[in-house]
């Protein structure tokens, strides 16, 4: 069972029931303090549930990518994550990158859709730079390595990563 930060259980069914209906109007929230408090509480729980599901799917994806265990657990975690989170729901770039990597791995490992994985990762890297871009590029290199005839794309991307993120060797 998932838990919130204060130790109380997160009831996914009540969240689904609440958000399955349309959210209250802003006018209604302005007029009703109890509705506003309920809305704030539910929104906070939903954000926390998304973070928990993302962390769970990310960990399961890391394990499945190593080939250590069957991908059934990862498939289940990714499907549950898809029900609750989209890139637009996440405000933090790091969480968006985590989501893109999880979705790409799910497409690649569980659904054998490598082209979909490339599409997800290519879309995710549009506005990124630095370490986040490097993470997406490394995942993309791995996907290119699995498809016959795309080795040159992987090599080109490796060269691009090396040019953007040079490794400095220090003499002792």
Residue pairs with C-beta under 8 A, 6 or more apart in sequence:
1 9
1 10
2 9
2 10
2 12
2 49
2 52
3 9
3 10
4 10
4 45
4 48
5 48
10 45
10 48
10 49
10 52
12 49
15 42
15 45
15 46
15 49
18 42
19 42
19 46
23 39
24 35
24 39
28 35
29 35
29 36
29 39
30 36
46 84
49 84
50 81
50 84
50 85
50 89
50 90
51 95
53 77
53 80
53 81
53 84
53 85
54 81
54 85
54 90
54 95
54 98
54 99
54 102
56 77
56 81
57 74
57 77
57 78
57 80
57 81
57 102
57 106
58 98
58 101
58 102
60 73
60 74
60 77
60 78
61 74
61 77
61 78
61 101
61 102
61 105
61 106
61 109
63 69
63 73
63 74
64 71
64 73
64 74
64 105
64 109
64 110
65 105
65 109
65 142
71 109
71 110
74 105
74 106
74 109
74 110
75 106
75 110
78 102
78 103
78 105
78 106
78 110
81 99
81 102
82 103
85 99
86 99
87 96
87 99
87 100
87 124
90 96
90 99
93 128
93 132
94 132
96 124
97 124
97 128
97 132
97 135
97 136
100 120
100 121
100 123
100 124
100 136
101 121
101 124
101 135
101 136
101 139
103 120
104 116
104 117
104 118
104 120
104 121
104 124
104 139
104 143
105 117
105 139
107 113
107 114
107 116
107 117
107 120
108 114
108 116
108 117
108 143
108 146
114 143
114 146
114 147
117 143
118 140
118 143
118 144
121 136
121 139
121 140
121 143
122 140
124 136
125 133
125 136
125 137
125 140
128 136
133 164
134 161
134 164
134 165
137 157
137 160
137 161
138 161
140 154
140 157
141 154
141 157
141 158
141 161
144 150
144 151
144 153
144 154
144 157
145 151
145 154
